[in-house]
């Protein structure tokens, strides 16, 4: 907790995936004051993403789930940081959606937090 689910239309090699997950974990950890040891990330590349009925060559959708609540200002800062990270991979922020999913119900290790 948190969980970062990233779907990208571009192809990444393993080194790039590892680099991206590290960068995303860093900014999510910082934004929500969560230890990196509890953050899980999923990076999926080569996804067919569409916007305005057109297939995106370079686009992204990220979903960030977290235990507890958050604020719009914290999500705004994180959104900018994520878009800055994705721009390194050629993904424009206008082709990026990010959703946030705070929840009080989170299970781990056979129990609930």
N, C-alpha and C positions, 0 to 999 in steps of 0.2 A: 504494500500500500504506500504509495500510488502504483498504478499500472498504466503504462504508456503503450498505446496500440497505434502504430504508424503504418499506413499503407501508402506506398509511393508508386507512381507510374514509371519511374526510371529504374534502370538496373544498377545494382550495386554489387561490388565484389565483397568478399568476407571481411577484408580489412576496412572497407568503407562502412559496412554494417556495424562492425565493432566500434569504429570511431563515432558514428552517428548515435548509437545507443549510449555511449559514454557522455557525449555532449548533451543529449536529451536528459539523461539521468542527472547530470550536474545542474541544469537549469530548473528541473522540476524539484529536485532536492532543495535548492536555494529558495525557490518561490514559495514552497509550502513548509519549509523548515522540517523536512522529513529526512531521516537517515538513509543514505544510499543503499545500505544493506537490506532495506525492506522494499526497494523499488524494483519492479519487474518491467521489462520492456519487450515488445514484439515489433520487429522490423520486417515488413513484407514489401518486397519490390516487385516490379513488373506487373502491377495491378492495372486493370482496365478502369480508369477513372474518367468520368464524363462531367462536363460543366457546360451549361447552356446548350445541351444536346450535342456537344462536340467532344470527341475523345481528346484527352490531355496528353501531350507528349511528356510534359514536365509538370506534374501536379501532385498534391498530397492531401490526405485526410488523416488527422490525428485525433485520437480520443484519449483523454486523460481522466482516469478514475482515481478517486482518493477517499480515504477514510476521514469523515468529519466534514466540516463546512469550509468554505473559502469566500473570498470577496471578489467583486468585479475588478477592482484595481489590481489585485494580485494576478488574476487571470489575464488582464490587459498587458501587464509587464511580461508574463510568461509567453503570451501570444507573440509579442514582438521578438522576444529572445528565440523562440522556436522558428519564426519566419526568417530571422537573421541566420540561424544555423542552416536552414534548408536552402537559403540563397547560395551558399557555398557549393551546393550540389546542382545549381542551375534551376531551382524551383522558385518561381516568383510568388510573392505573398498573395497576389491576386488570384492565384491558382491553388490556394491552400485553405482548407477548412479545419478548424480545431474546435472540438466540443469538450466540455468539462462535466464530470459526473461525480459530484460529492455524494457520499452515502454514509449512513450510520451503521449499515449492516455489512460486515466484512469478516469473512472466515479465513483462517490460516492455521495450519498445523493441527487440524482436528478440533478446533474451537473457534469461538467468535471473539473478536477484539471488543 
